[in-house]
Amino acid sequence: MFQTLKNAFKVKEIRKKIWMTLLFLLIFRLGCYIPVPGISAGTFSAAIDSNEFFGLMSAVTGGALMNATLFALGIGPYINSSIIMQLLSVGIPALERLSKQGEDGRKKIAQYTRYLAIVLAIVQAVGIIVNFASSSGAIKTDFFFGQTWLACIFMTIVYTAGSCLVMWIGDRVTEYGVGNGTSLIIFIGILSSSGMTILDRFLGIFGVSGLRVDHSERGLMNLLDLGLFVVLAVVIFFLIVTVDLAERKIPVQYAKQVKGRKMYGGQSSVIPMKISGSGVMPLIFAFSIISFPSMICNLFWPDTAGAWLNQYFSSQNWYYVIVLCLLIFAFSFFYAQIQFNAEDVSKSIQGNGGFIQGIRPGKPTADYLNKINHRITLFGAIYLSLIAFIPSLIFSIAGSDFVNVFSTTGILIVVSVALEFDKQLQSQLMMKTYKGFLK
């Protein structure tokens, strides 16, 4: 990857795209530090920190949600909108036909996704402000003539506008930069949250003034814990990258066809089926659903149902682990069926005169592909279930402060986005190489 970056900076056009990407990401990070009038960041942070689901959202926004800044909602509403539209495109025939109409259809769906993202941003902003800010006393009405409702309306508009601005930044990165803008915004948000925790522990190695090394026992322990965390993080990232790149290749042979005076076919190719083809989506769905009842109960019945769930259905209980694993398995198979349609692949192979050796074309090929897909999805679901708990357990060896440095979802997102960014750079370099060869 470092060699790819080095080669990319040698090409003027790609170098310009990289600088544009960094510029837009810098604008995003600056927006994460712009305060919003009328809200006490300290009080609001304490209320958000007590909820596990919103703690995860804050990590994705780079701490902007916990600090109640302009980009507090981040890219979250747009992600939720994209997921909803993707699911609706499977269930609603009109949207499914629209998604198959080429570039025009995709543009219309993208426009609908933006409209839905604005609606979700408004709903999310109202929910967070009314239920968290108002209940915790974080709203300051000094700037709004002592009217709480006026302060809530103002902050809802500001946070919705901030979410729209983040969505616009993501689109500009995709258009003028390298890679997918939405993924890179999530990537930089997670790295920022993790970097602050690591920086705090690193500064703990030094003395009060920060100018000399603390040779006391506490300073030495901080140094050893930080070193152990780095080693464990490298090992975990290496294993995740290895599994993420693993795939099953199914060979396909194409028969020779004579059309007019020319002969076509006679070649062989493969159908790549990734072990973690569904990526991080099953984990996001599972964590969202399992956290939703707790969030609702803590909002409306904090002393009864909320207290019961916090005591008997927390991440430390074994039945919580079982329910989460079952949800991961269910969403893994559901998302695999959405992504890979064995019947369509079988028809495409047969239509192009291809076949899988030892398998008859048509329905036998579809059944064979379904069988392989189910096996790979099963292994991928087991892998995601292990990833859901093992990193936090391993990081706890280095100290309790490091448990939440990289969340499970955060680790997978960081790995997948980094690999995708590397592939984008390689494809850009390949295009420039072919262009120079043709000249």
Secondary structure, 3 states (H helix, E strand, C coil): CHHHHHHHCCCHHHHHHHHHHHHHHHHHHHHCCCECCCECHHHHHHHHHCCHHHHHHHHHCCCCCCCCECCCCCCHHHHHHHHHHHHHHHHCHHHHHHHCCHHHHHHHHHHHHHHHHHHHHHHHHHHHHHHHHHHHCCECCHHHCCCHHHHHHHHHHHHHHHHHHHHHHHHHHHHHCCCCHHHHHHHHHHHHHHHHHHHHHHHCCECCCCCCECCCHHHHHHHHHHHHHHHHHHHHHHHHHHHHHCEEEEEEEECCEEECCEEECCCEEEEEEECCCCCCHHHHHHHHHHHHHHHHHHHHCCCCHHHHHHHHCCCCCHHHHHHHHHHHHHHHHHHHHHHCCHHHHHHHHHHCCEECCCCCCCHHHHHHHHHHHHHHHHHHHHHHHHHCCHHHHHHCCCCHHHCCCCCHHHHHHHHHHHHHHHHHHHHHHHHHHHHHHHC
